[in-house]
Amino acid sequence: MLVARHTGPTGWSRPRIEPIRCLPLHPATKALHYALECFEGLKAYWGVDGRVRLFRPLENMKRLRASAERATLASFDPGELLDCLRQLVRTDLAWVPRSQEGALYIRPAMIASEPRIAIGPAEETTLFIITGPVGPYYPTGFKPVTLLADPEFARAWPGGAGRSKMGSNYGPTCRIQLLAAEQGCQQVLWLFGPEHRITEVGTMNVFLFWRCPSSGRPQLVTPALTEDLILPGITRSSVLELARQWGDWEVIERNVTMPEVADAIQSGRLLEMFGCGTACVVNPVGAIRYQGQLLQVPTMSEGAPVTMRFFKALTDIQYGRIPQHPWADIVA
C-alpha cells in the first residue's frame, strides 16, 4: 500500500510504499463521523504483449483532486500522485492477473484523519492506495440486468455532491439496492425530479441507443453532466469520444426522462441500453421495472452490437490488443 499524510503546517509527508496494514485511527477521527472522504477506482491490465497498462489514469487523479476539494481535503498535483501510483503498481506487479479477463484493482482514497468531533473543514488528510486482483466481471458471458426505476428515491440533487466520488453518495444507496433485489431487479435506475429524469444505473453512467422519433436516425444518448447530479465517468467520456470518432450515429448529451424511455420501448425505437464504468466496462440492460410495468429492453435481441462494439474497443486498448494508444499508460 501507499500512504501519505497532509497537515496544514507541514504539508504533505513523503509518500511511503509499505506492506498493507491497518491504519491507526482514533475513534473521534472526523471521517468516521462526518464522511469527509473520497476515493477513486481504476485497474492495471496485463496485456497480450506482456506489458502492464493503466487506462487514462491521469483522469482518475484529476477527478480525485476535484472530489477532495469538494470534501475540504488537501489538494495535490495529479501528475505527482500518478507517479506514486505507477510505482505502487510496479511493486505489486506479481498480483496483476496474467490474463485478458482479470486485472489489478487500484483503490486510492483520502480521509479527514484528525481526531475531532466537530463538523468543519478537514485539518489533516490521510491518503492511501491499496490494490487487489479481480477476476472477469462476466465469467459466463454478458448477462443483461433488470433495473428498478422508482421516482421515490434519488441518488443526487442539484447543487449537491453527485459529481464527486465520495462514500456519502454510495452508502445511502445500499438500502434501495436491497429493495430492488426484493423486486427481482439487479440494479437501480436512479431518477430525479417530477419529470423522472434518468441519471445513473447503480454506480454506472447510462447510455441509450435509439432511433430519433422525428428523423428515424440512430442516436447515442446519455444524460448531460448538469446540476451536479451525475458522476463524470472516465468510461463515459471514453464512450462519447469513441462514438464521435466513429461518426456512425448522432451523439447527444441531454436530459432524458423515464417517460421518454418508456415511449421509446413501447414504440420499438429503443434498440439498446447499457451502463458503463470501471468495474464492468459496459453492462447491458434487459428490462426496467417502472410504475407497475416491466418494460422489456431489446438490448440482447440482436446480440447488442453497439454495446459489444464499445466493450471490444475499450478492452482492446486496456489489454494492449491495440499496441499503441494515447489512453494506455504502460507502467511495466
ABEGO torsion letter per residue (X at the ends): XBBBBBBAAAEBBBBBBBBBBBBBBBAABAAAAAGBBBBBBBBBBBBAAGBBBBBGAAAAAAAAAAAAAAAGBBBBBAAAAAAAAAAAAAAAAAABBBBAABBBBBBBBBBBABBBBBBEBBABBBBBBBBBBBBBABAAEBBBBBBBBBAABBABBBGBAAABBBAAAAAAAAAAAAAAAAAGBABBBBBBEAAGBBABBEABBBBBBBBBAAAGBBBBBBBBBBGGABBBBAAAAAAAAAAAAAGABBBBBBBBBAAAAAAAAAAGABABBBBBBAAAGBBBBABBBBGGBBBBBAAAAAGGAAAAAAAAAAAAAAAGABABBAABBBAX
